[in-house]
C-alpha cells in the first residue's frame, strides 16, 4: 500500500511539473483567501463565445480575490498561438490530475483519446463541475472510446455529456441570437441557495437557450427574453414552438438558465454540477453573473459562500461573440501579467 501511495504521489508530481513547464498554460498563484489554495482548472475552447478571454479573467479573479490556485487551459494552433477553432487541441490537460474543481466553457471539442482520458478520469473521480454556455454541447466525438461524450450520442449517454451529466444538451436559441438579451429571474422556491447569495441584476447579452433539465435538477434562475440587447429593454412578446412541438409564449414559462444537480457518473461516484446557459465573455461583464460563478466555486468545494463575494475586475473589455472573432496572434505568455 505504501508503495502504491508513493507511486501515486510521484505520478502527480510529474504531472504538476509537466503543467508548470508548459508555455501554453496560464497559472495564477493564490493570494490569501478562503479558497485555501484549492486547485481550480478552467477549460477554454469554443469557437464563438470568447472563452479564451473570459476564463483568464475568472482565473485571475478567483486566485487574487479568493485564494484559489487556478490554471487556465487553451486550444493552441500550430503556430503556438491561442486558436479556439482547433477543436482537437487542449494544452496542459495534466492539470486535471490535481484539480479540485473544473470550470469549463467548451464547444464541439474532439480531443484525442489521451486528452479525453484525463477529462474522463476527472469526471469519474466524482469531483465537481461548473459548466458555462456551450458546455451543454462540449464534445463532438464521432466514434471510438469516448463517443458517449458527444452531443449526438444515442447509446449509453443519450445526448452525450451535456444531457447525461450536466442536464441538457444543445437544443435551440430560444431568444433571437444577437438580437434579444437575457435577464436573470431568481426561482423563488430556491432563492435561499448559497449560490445566489449577494447575486443581483443578472443580465446576459447572449440569448436564452432552450433548456429542459431533468426533474432532479434544482433550478436557481430562469431567463426572461428581452426585446433588445440591453438590460433596460422590455420583455419580448411572441410565441414559438418548443422542442416538443408545443406552442408557448417565449416567456411563459421562462426557460431555466441556471441549475444544480448531483449526478451518478456510472463509476460509483457522483458529481456536483452547476450549469448555466449564460457565460459568453461579454455576459461576464455583469457583476451578478461573476458573483454567481464565484459563489458556485465556494459551494461546490464545500466552503462557506461569502455574504457578498468580491468580484471586482479591472480592464476587462471582452470581444463581442461571433465565429472566428477571436484575437489572432495571441500567445499565452501575452496574458501573464
VMD Tcl script that draws the C-alpha trace (Angstrom):
set ca {
  {0.00 0.00 0.00}
  {2.83 2.41 0.89}
  {4.45 1.64 -2.47}
  {1.15 2.43 -4.22}
  {0.79 5.73 -2.36}
  {4.36 6.66 -3.21}
  {3.87 5.88 -6.90}
  {0.67 7.92 -6.95}
  {2.41 10.95 -5.45}
  {5.29 10.53 -7.89}
  {2.91 10.47 -10.87}
  {1.11 13.54 -9.53}
  {4.38 15.41 -9.04}
  {5.44 14.61 -12.60}
  {2.08 15.86 -13.92}
  {2.46 19.11 -11.99}
  {5.97 19.57 -13.36}
  {4.70 19.00 -16.89}
  {1.97 21.61 -16.46}
  {4.37 24.13 -14.93}
  {6.80 23.68 -17.81}
  {4.14 24.10 -20.50}
  {4.38 27.56 -22.07}
  {0.79 27.23 -23.30}
  {-0.68 27.03 -19.78}
  {-1.75 30.07 -17.76}
  {-1.45 29.75 -13.99}
  {-2.33 32.13 -11.17}
  {-0.76 31.78 -7.73}
  {-3.28 32.07 -4.92}
  {-3.20 35.05 -2.62}
  {-4.68 34.99 0.86}
  {-8.29 33.97 0.81}
  {-10.88 31.43 1.90}
  {-10.09 29.24 -1.12}
  {-7.11 27.93 0.78}
  {-5.16 27.07 -2.36}
  {-7.71 24.58 -3.67}
  {-6.99 24.00 -7.34}
  {-9.48 25.13 -10.00}
  {-8.79 24.22 -13.62}
  {-10.58 26.37 -16.21}
  {-11.05 24.73 -19.62}
  {-11.46 27.17 -22.51}
  {-12.18 26.08 -26.06}
  {-15.16 27.37 -28.03}
  {-15.33 28.97 -31.44}
  {-17.89 31.65 -30.65}
  {-18.27 32.98 -27.12}
  {-14.66 34.02 -26.36}
  {-13.91 31.59 -23.54}
  {-10.24 32.34 -24.20}
  {-10.92 35.84 -22.84}
  {-13.48 35.04 -20.14}
  {-11.69 32.24 -18.33}
  {-8.36 34.03 -17.80}
  {-10.34 36.83 -16.17}
  {-12.14 34.35 -13.91}
  {-8.92 32.52 -13.12}
  {-7.22 35.74 -12.03}
  {-10.26 36.83 -10.01}
  {-10.53 33.52 -8.15}
  {-6.81 33.47 -7.34}
  {-6.27 37.10 -6.38}
  {-9.55 37.82 -4.60}
  {-10.39 34.40 -3.13}
  {-7.22 32.39 -2.63}
  {-7.77 29.59 -5.13}
  {-4.93 28.21 -7.20}
  {-6.10 28.45 -10.81}
  {-4.90 27.00 -14.10}
  {-6.39 28.06 -17.44}
  {-6.06 25.77 -20.46}
  {-6.46 26.70 -24.13}
  {-6.72 25.33 -27.65}
  {-3.41 26.09 -29.35}
  {-2.73 26.34 -33.08}
  {0.29 25.01 -34.95}
  {1.94 28.43 -34.70}
  {1.79 28.38 -30.90}
  {-0.96 30.98 -30.57}
  {-4.38 30.59 -28.96}
  {-6.79 29.26 -31.57}
  {-10.25 28.25 -30.29}
  {-11.07 26.87 -33.75}
  {-8.66 23.99 -33.05}
  {-11.24 21.59 -31.72}
  {-8.74 18.78 -31.27}
  {-6.38 20.81 -29.08}
  {-6.09 21.32 -25.35}
  {-2.72 22.03 -23.78}
  {-1.76 21.08 -20.22}
  {-4.66 18.69 -19.60}
  {-2.45 17.00 -16.97}
  {-3.58 19.82 -14.67}
  {-6.77 17.83 -14.12}
  {-4.75 15.28 -12.13}
  {-4.61 17.72 -9.21}
  {-7.83 19.66 -9.83}
  {-10.42 20.09 -7.09}
  {-12.92 21.81 -9.41}
  {-13.35 22.31 -13.15}
  {-14.91 25.40 -14.70}
  {-15.50 24.82 -18.39}
  {-16.66 26.68 -21.46}
  {-16.18 24.23 -24.33}
  {-17.95 23.70 -27.63}
  {-17.79 20.72 -30.02}
  {-14.33 19.59 -28.89}
  {-12.93 16.41 -30.42}
  {-9.87 15.83 -28.29}
  {-7.71 12.74 -28.93}
  {-8.13 9.77 -26.61}
  {-5.17 10.60 -24.37}
  {-6.66 14.05 -23.64}
  {-10.18 12.69 -23.17}
  {-8.81 10.08 -20.78}
  {-7.75 12.86 -18.41}
  {-11.16 14.51 -18.53}
  {-12.89 11.15 -18.13}
  {-10.74 10.33 -15.09}
  {-11.61 13.67 -13.53}
  {-15.32 13.08 -14.08}
  {-15.19 9.53 -12.76}
  {-13.38 10.77 -9.62}
  {-16.66 12.42 -8.61}
  {-15.27 15.94 -8.38}
  {-17.47 18.99 -9.15}
  {-18.01 20.88 -12.40}
  {-19.21 24.39 -13.24}
  {-20.34 24.42 -16.87}
  {-20.93 27.62 -18.85}
  {-22.96 28.29 -22.01}
  {-21.96 25.89 -24.83}
  {-20.61 23.28 -22.43}
  {-24.03 21.67 -22.89}
  {-22.57 20.59 -26.24}
  {-18.94 20.46 -25.21}
  {-17.90 17.43 -27.27}
  {-18.39 16.22 -30.83}
  {-16.62 12.86 -30.97}
  {-17.84 10.74 -33.86}
  {-16.70 7.31 -32.72}
  {-14.29 5.42 -30.53}
  {-13.85 5.04 -26.79}
  {-15.31 8.43 -25.84}
  {-18.15 8.68 -28.34}
  {-20.67 8.69 -25.47}
  {-19.47 12.21 -24.63}
  {-20.66 13.57 -27.99}
  {-23.76 15.76 -28.01}
  {-25.12 13.45 -30.74}
  {-24.61 10.28 -28.66}
  {-27.51 7.82 -28.65}
  {-26.05 4.88 -26.76}
  {-25.14 4.75 -23.07}
  {-25.38 8.53 -22.70}
  {-28.22 9.79 -24.94}
  {-27.49 13.45 -25.63}
  {-23.90 12.97 -24.52}
  {-22.05 14.62 -21.67}
  {-24.39 17.63 -21.75}
  {-27.68 15.83 -21.35}
  {-26.39 12.94 -19.23}
  {-24.10 14.79 -16.83}
  {-24.98 18.49 -16.95}
  {-28.70 18.04 -17.51}
  {-29.15 19.44 -21.04}
  {-27.58 19.34 -24.49}
  {-27.84 21.75 -27.40}
  {-31.49 22.33 -28.35}
  {-32.01 25.79 -29.86}
  {-31.64 29.53 -29.49}
  {-34.86 30.34 -27.64}
  {-34.28 34.08 -27.82}
  {-33.20 35.61 -31.13}
  {-29.44 35.35 -31.47}
  {-27.62 38.70 -31.25}
  {-30.96 40.50 -31.08}
  {-32.52 39.55 -27.74}
  {-30.67 39.53 -24.42}
  {-31.43 37.65 -21.22}
  {-32.50 38.99 -17.82}
  {-31.96 36.56 -14.93}
  {-35.01 35.92 -12.75}
  {-34.44 34.04 -9.48}
  {-36.55 30.91 -8.97}
  {-38.30 31.85 -5.74}
  {-38.54 28.26 -4.48}
  {-34.74 28.07 -4.44}
  {-33.88 31.70 -3.64}
  {-32.14 30.66 -0.41}
  {-29.45 28.72 -2.27}
  {-25.96 29.86 -1.15}
  {-25.02 30.12 -4.83}
  {-27.42 33.06 -5.13}
  {-26.02 34.87 -2.08}
  {-25.47 38.53 -2.95}
  {-26.39 37.90 -6.60}
  {-28.41 40.72 -8.12}
  {-29.27 42.22 -11.50}
  {-28.03 39.34 -13.65}
  {-28.04 40.25 -17.33}
  {-26.51 38.48 -20.31}
  {-26.30 39.90 -23.81}
  {-26.20 36.36 -25.17}
  {-29.66 34.98 -25.80}
  {-31.64 32.46 -23.77}
  {-31.14 28.82 -24.78}
  {-34.00 26.36 -24.90}
  {-33.44 24.01 -21.97}
  {-35.38 21.40 -20.04}
  {-33.15 19.95 -17.32}
  {-34.35 16.74 -15.63}
  {-36.54 16.54 -12.55}
  {-33.56 16.02 -10.25}
  {-32.15 19.44 -11.19}
  {-32.71 22.38 -8.85}
  {-33.48 25.43 -10.96}
  {-31.95 28.58 -9.46}
  {-32.69 31.11 -12.17}
  {-34.79 31.48 -15.31}
  {-34.13 33.71 -18.28}
  {-36.52 36.44 -19.37}
  {-36.14 37.00 -23.10}
  {-35.79 40.73 -23.72}
  {-36.81 42.60 -26.84}
  {-33.31 44.09 -27.19}
  {-29.67 43.69 -26.20}
  {-29.62 45.84 -23.06}
  {-30.97 45.17 -19.58}
  {-33.41 48.07 -19.74}
  {-35.35 46.81 -22.74}
  {-38.84 45.33 -22.16}
  {-39.64 41.63 -22.35}
  {-40.11 40.09 -25.77}
  {-43.71 39.27 -26.65}
  {-44.30 36.45 -29.11}
  {-44.82 32.70 -29.13}
  {-42.92 29.82 -30.68}
  {-42.82 26.04 -30.67}
  {-40.58 24.27 -28.19}
  {-38.67 21.06 -28.91}
  {-41.75 19.01 -28.11}
  {-43.79 20.90 -30.71}
  {-45.96 22.78 -28.23}
  {-46.63 26.45 -28.96}
  {-45.89 28.69 -25.99}
  {-45.21 32.27 -25.07}
  {-41.47 32.86 -25.18}
  {-41.55 33.96 -21.52}
  {-44.29 31.72 -20.13}
  {-42.77 29.69 -18.75}
  {-39.30 31.20 -18.89}
  {-36.50 28.79 -19.70}
  {-34.12 27.63 -16.95}
  {-30.73 29.32 -17.27}
  {-29.03 28.22 -14.02}
  {-29.44 24.91 -12.25}
  {-27.62 22.46 -9.98}
  {-27.75 18.71 -9.74}
  {-25.84 15.78 -8.31}
  {-25.44 13.02 -10.86}
  {-24.24 9.43 -10.82}
  {-21.49 9.19 -13.45}
  {-21.69 5.41 -13.69}
  {-18.42 4.64 -11.93}
  {-19.66 4.54 -8.36}
  {-19.20 8.26 -7.68}
  {-21.39 11.33 -8.07}
  {-20.56 14.78 -9.42}
  {-21.96 18.04 -8.10}
  {-22.90 20.20 -11.08}
  {-23.62 23.89 -11.56}
  {-24.73 24.60 -15.10}
  {-25.66 27.91 -16.70}
  {-26.52 28.64 -20.30}
  {-25.05 32.11 -19.79}
  {-21.30 32.61 -19.95}
  {-20.20 34.45 -23.06}
  {-17.21 36.68 -22.31}
  {-19.48 39.71 -22.69}
  {-22.02 38.17 -20.28}
  {-19.31 38.08 -17.63}
  {-19.00 41.85 -17.65}
  {-22.06 41.53 -15.42}
  {-21.18 41.61 -11.71}
  {-24.10 39.40 -10.75}
  {-23.03 36.62 -13.08}
  {-19.40 36.78 -11.93}
  {-20.63 36.51 -8.34}
  {-22.84 33.55 -9.19}
  {-19.88 31.64 -10.68}
  {-17.63 32.60 -7.76}
  {-20.27 31.51 -5.26}
  {-20.59 28.26 -7.17}
  {-16.88 27.58 -6.75}
  {-17.13 28.05 -2.99}
  {-20.29 25.98 -2.64}
  {-19.24 23.06 -4.82}
  {-15.95 22.85 -2.93}
  {-17.74 22.70 0.42}
  {-16.66 26.18 1.52}
  {-18.79 28.85 3.13}
  {-20.09 31.24 0.49}
  {-19.34 34.91 1.33}
  {-22.22 37.25 2.04}
  {-21.18 39.31 -0.98}
  {-18.12 37.92 -2.73}
  {-15.66 40.46 -4.10}
  {-15.86 40.10 -7.88}
  {-14.45 43.48 -8.93}
  {-12.26 43.33 -12.04}
  {-10.26 45.98 -13.85}
  {-9.55 46.36 -17.54}
  {-11.90 43.60 -18.65}
  {-13.18 44.59 -22.10}
  {-14.02 41.34 -23.88}
  {-14.56 40.91 -27.58}
  {-18.15 40.55 -28.78}
  {-19.03 36.96 -29.52}
  {-19.08 35.63 -33.06}
  {-17.50 32.87 -35.10}
  {-13.83 33.37 -35.98}
  {-13.89 36.60 -33.99}
  {-11.05 35.69 -31.67}
  {-7.96 37.89 -31.40}
  {-5.34 36.46 -33.74}
  {-1.70 36.01 -32.83}
  {-2.14 35.94 -29.05}
  {0.18 33.68 -27.08}
  {-0.47 32.53 -23.53}
  {2.64 34.42 -22.49}
  {0.88 37.64 -23.55}
  {-1.71 37.01 -20.82}
  {0.77 36.59 -17.99}
  {0.57 39.97 -16.32}
}
mol new
graphics top color blue
foreach p $ca { graphics top sphere $p radius 0.5 }
foreach p [lrange $ca 0 end-1] q [lrange $ca 1 end] { graphics top cylinder $p $q radius 0.2 }
display resetview
